[in-house]
């Protein structure tokens, strides 16, 4: 069944996205390899938080630059996601250590295998909790960031006379439109993962307070809440960074040597089409 599902995925990616679909699949494989390498390094005794931050930067680089190319949009998104990751790193560490949210929760305790082998892991589970929060954050933050950056870029292509502040306001307006759907996506992902917890607590007649104070619920709630905070923070950061970059491309010529040429080419094509 796994082979069948992967085959269906690859066929649909190529049928819909053609070459870009294959690039997306390759980047997904790279990201899976990065996460697998992180798990291996953690098992060797490397610090889980440091390993997670490194893997998040690798995933962000591969997803943005390899999959979408090196341009002002991906450059601004990478900077914004990295900034959000560092900001929320401090919050995640504070919550992870003060709440003691790491380790086995009520659902895991029902699994005999996990309970039996868990004492032999020899890893600080508070750091694992922080790693889980950061890993859950990176995907949603990149999604929101690249959406805002791409929209502001298209706005600028159609009106090169807009100022940095006007482009920033456009990014904030666009970000507000996608924020609701992003929040719902994260919420329903958390709800789907927590169904087994809700069924368990219902069968054992737990109260609402017992559910809220359970470790399993807290872990899921913390992950989705910090992911939502990350999506909110990344919108203004992306809006101001993409606005500044595309209005000052000469300062970023070292990183984006062909960006100005591409914008001028697009503008010429649009003028010819209008004629």
C-alpha positions as CSV (number, residue, x, y, z in Angstrom):
1,X,0.0,0.0,0.0
2,X,2.9,2.4,0.7
3,X,4.4,1.8,-2.7
4,X,1.0,2.3,-4.3
5,X,0.4,5.6,-2.5
6,X,3.9,6.9,-3.4
7,X,3.3,5.9,-7.0
8,X,0.0,7.8,-7.1
9,X,1.7,10.8,-5.5
10,X,4.5,10.9,-8.1
11,X,2.1,10.4,-11.0
12,X,-0.1,13.3,-9.9
13,X,2.9,15.5,-9.2
14,X,4.1,15.0,-12.7
15,X,0.7,15.2,-14.3
16,X,-0.2,18.5,-12.7
17,X,3.1,20.1,-12.1
18,X,5.3,18.6,-14.8
19,X,8.9,19.5,-14.2
20,X,8.1,21.6,-11.1
21,X,6.2,18.6,-9.7
22,X,9.2,16.4,-10.0
23,X,11.3,19.1,-8.4
24,X,8.8,19.3,-5.5
25,X,9.1,15.5,-5.0
26,X,12.9,15.6,-5.0
27,X,12.9,18.5,-2.4
28,X,10.4,16.5,-0.3
29,X,12.8,13.5,-0.4
30,X,15.7,15.9,0.7
31,X,13.5,17.2,3.6
32,X,12.7,13.6,4.7
33,X,16.4,12.8,4.6
34,X,17.2,15.9,6.7
35,X,14.7,14.9,9.3
36,X,16.0,11.3,9.3
37,X,19.5,12.5,9.7
38,X,18.4,14.7,12.7
39,X,16.8,11.7,14.4
40,X,20.0,9.7,13.9
41,X,22.2,12.5,15.3
42,X,19.9,12.8,18.3
43,X,20.3,9.1,19.0
44,X,24.1,9.6,18.9
45,X,23.8,12.1,21.7
46,X,23.8,15.4,19.8
47,X,21.8,18.2,21.4
48,X,18.2,17.8,20.0
49,X,17.5,21.6,19.9
50,X,20.7,22.4,18.0
51,X,20.1,19.6,15.6
52,X,16.5,20.7,15.0
53,X,17.5,24.3,14.3
54,X,20.1,23.1,11.8
55,X,17.7,20.8,10.1
56,X,15.0,23.5,10.0
57,X,17.4,25.8,8.2
58,X,18.3,23.0,5.7
59,X,14.7,22.3,5.1
60,X,13.9,26.0,4.6
61,X,16.8,26.4,2.2
62,X,15.9,23.3,0.1
63,X,12.2,24.1,0.0
64,X,12.7,27.8,-1.0
65,X,15.8,28.0,-3.1
66,X,15.9,24.5,-4.7
67,X,12.2,24.2,-5.3
68,X,11.4,27.9,-6.2
69,X,14.7,29.2,-7.4
70,X,17.0,31.9,-6.0
71,X,15.2,35.2,-6.4
72,X,13.9,38.1,-4.3
73,X,10.8,36.2,-3.2
74,X,12.7,33.2,-1.8
75,X,15.5,35.4,-0.4
76,X,12.9,37.5,1.6
77,X,11.0,34.4,2.7
78,X,14.2,32.6,3.9
79,X,15.2,35.7,5.9
80,X,11.7,36.1,7.4
81,X,11.2,32.4,8.3
82,X,14.7,32.3,9.9
83,X,13.9,35.4,12.0
84,X,10.6,33.9,13.2
85,X,12.4,30.6,13.9
86,X,14.9,32.4,16.2
87,X,12.2,34.5,17.9
88,X,10.0,31.5,18.7
89,X,13.0,29.4,19.7
90,X,13.2,31.4,22.9
91,X,9.5,31.1,23.5
92,X,9.6,27.3,22.8
93,X,12.5,26.8,25.2
94,X,10.7,28.7,27.9
95,X,7.4,26.7,27.5
96,X,9.1,23.4,27.0
97,X,11.2,23.6,30.1
98,X,8.8,25.3,32.5
99,X,5.8,23.2,31.5
100,X,7.7,19.8,31.5
101,X,5.7,19.0,28.4
102,X,8.2,16.5,27.0
103,X,8.1,12.8,27.4
104,X,5.3,10.1,27.2
105,X,1.7,11.3,27.3
106,X,-1.5,9.5,28.1
107,X,-1.9,8.1,24.6
108,X,1.7,6.8,24.5
109,X,1.3,5.1,27.8
110,X,-1.2,2.8,26.2
111,X,1.5,1.5,23.9
112,X,3.4,-1.2,25.7
113,X,6.4,-1.1,23.3
114,X,7.0,2.7,23.8
115,X,6.5,2.5,27.5
116,X,9.0,-0.4,27.8
117,X,11.8,1.2,25.7
118,X,11.4,4.8,26.7
119,X,13.6,4.7,29.8
120,X,16.5,3.7,27.7
121,X,16.4,6.7,25.3
122,X,18.8,8.8,27.5
123,X,17.6,12.1,25.9
124,X,16.4,15.2,27.7
125,X,12.7,15.0,26.8
126,X,12.2,18.8,27.4
127,X,14.6,19.4,24.5
128,X,12.6,16.9,22.4
129,X,9.4,18.9,23.2
130,X,11.2,22.1,21.9
131,X,12.3,20.2,18.8
132,X,8.8,19.0,18.1
133,X,7.4,22.6,18.4
134,X,10.1,24.0,16.0
135,X,9.6,21.2,13.5
136,X,5.8,21.8,13.4
137,X,6.3,25.5,12.9
138,X,8.6,25.5,9.9
139,X,6.2,24.2,7.3
140,X,3.3,26.6,8.1
141,X,5.7,29.6,8.3
142,X,7.2,28.9,4.9
143,X,3.8,28.5,3.3
144,X,2.5,31.8,4.6
145,X,5.8,33.6,3.9
146,X,6.2,32.5,0.2
147,X,2.5,33.3,-0.4
148,X,2.9,36.9,0.8
149,X,6.3,37.4,-1.0
150,X,4.9,36.1,-4.3
151,X,1.8,38.4,-4.1
152,X,3.8,41.5,-3.2
153,X,6.2,40.7,-6.1
154,X,3.4,40.5,-8.6
155,X,1.9,43.8,-7.3
156,X,5.3,45.4,-7.8
157,X,5.6,44.0,-11.3
158,X,2.3,45.6,-12.3
159,X,3.2,49.0,-10.6
160,X,6.9,49.8,-10.3
161,X,6.1,53.2,-8.8
162,X,4.8,51.9,-5.5
163,X,6.9,52.9,-2.4
164,X,8.2,50.5,0.2
165,X,5.4,51.4,2.6
166,X,2.7,50.9,-0.1
167,X,4.2,47.5,-0.9
168,X,4.3,46.7,2.8
169,X,0.6,47.6,3.2
170,X,-0.2,45.4,0.2
171,X,1.6,42.5,1.9
172,X,-0.2,43.0,5.1
173,X,-3.6,43.1,3.3
174,X,-2.7,39.9,1.4
175,X,-1.4,38.3,4.6
176,X,-4.7,39.0,6.3
177,X,-6.6,37.2,3.6
178,X,-4.5,34.0,3.9
179,X,-4.2,34.1,7.6
180,X,-7.7,32.7,8.2
181,X,-7.2,29.7,6.0
182,X,-3.8,29.0,7.5
183,X,-5.2,29.1,11.0
184,X,-8.0,26.7,10.0
185,X,-5.5,24.3,8.4
186,X,-3.4,24.2,11.6
187,X,-6.5,23.9,13.8
188,X,-8.0,20.9,11.8
189,X,-4.6,19.2,11.7
190,X,-4.4,19.4,15.5
191,X,-8.0,18.3,15.8
192,X,-7.4,15.3,13.6
193,X,-4.3,14.2,15.5
194,X,-6.2,14.6,18.8
195,X,-9.2,12.4,17.9
196,X,-7.7,9.4,19.7
197,X,-7.2,11.5,22.8
198,X,-10.8,12.8,22.8
199,X,-12.2,9.3,22.4
200,X,-10.0,7.9,25.2
201,X,-11.0,10.7,27.6
202,X,-14.7,10.2,26.6
203,X,-14.6,6.5,27.2
204,X,-13.0,6.9,30.7
205,X,-15.4,9.8,31.5
206,X,-12.7,12.4,32.0
207,X,-13.9,16.0,32.7
208,X,-13.1,19.0,30.5
209,X,-10.6,20.1,33.1
210,X,-8.9,16.7,33.0
211,X,-8.7,16.9,29.3
212,X,-7.2,20.4,29.3
213,X,-4.6,19.4,31.9
214,X,-3.6,16.2,30.1
215,X,-0.1,16.2,28.6
216,X,-1.3,14.9,25.3
217,X,-3.7,17.8,24.8
218,X,-1.1,20.3,26.0
219,X,1.5,19.0,23.5
220,X,-0.9,19.3,20.6
221,X,-2.3,22.7,21.7
222,X,1.2,24.1,22.2
223,X,2.4,23.0,18.8
224,X,-0.5,24.5,16.9
225,X,-0.6,27.7,18.9
226,X,3.1,28.4,18.4
227,X,2.7,27.6,14.7
228,X,-0.1,30.1,14.5
229,X,2.0,32.7,16.2
230,X,4.8,32.0,13.7
231,X,2.4,32.4,10.8
232,X,1.2,35.8,12.2
233,X,4.7,37.1,12.8
234,X,6.1,36.0,9.4
235,X,3.5,38.0,7.5
236,X,4.8,41.5,8.4
237,X,8.4,40.4,8.3
238,X,8.0,39.0,4.8
239,X,6.0,42.0,3.6
240,X,8.7,44.5,4.8
241,X,11.6,42.4,3.6
242,X,10.3,41.7,0.1
243,X,9.3,45.4,-0.2
244,X,12.7,46.6,0.8
245,X,14.6,44.0,-1.4
246,X,12.7,44.7,-4.7
247,X,13.0,48.4,-4.2
248,X,16.7,48.2,-3.5
249,X,17.9,45.4,-5.8
250,X,21.2,47.1,-6.4
251,X,22.2,46.5,-2.8
252,X,21.5,42.7,-3.2
253,X,23.2,42.3,-6.6
254,X,25.7,39.9,-5.0
255,X,22.9,37.5,-4.0
256,X,20.4,38.3,-6.8
257,X,22.5,39.2,-9.8
258,X,19.7,38.7,-12.4
259,X,16.7,40.0,-10.6
260,X,16.6,43.5,-12.0
261,X,17.1,42.1,-15.5
262,X,14.2,39.7,-15.1
263,X,11.9,42.5,-13.8
264,X,12.8,44.7,-16.8
265,X,12.2,41.8,-19.2
266,X,8.8,41.1,-17.7
267,X,7.9,44.8,-18.0
268,X,8.9,44.8,-21.6
269,X,6.8,41.7,-22.3
270,X,3.8,43.2,-20.6
271,X,4.2,46.4,-22.6
272,X,4.4,44.5,-25.9
273,X,1.3,42.4,-24.9
274,X,-0.7,45.6,-24.1
275,X,0.2,47.0,-27.5
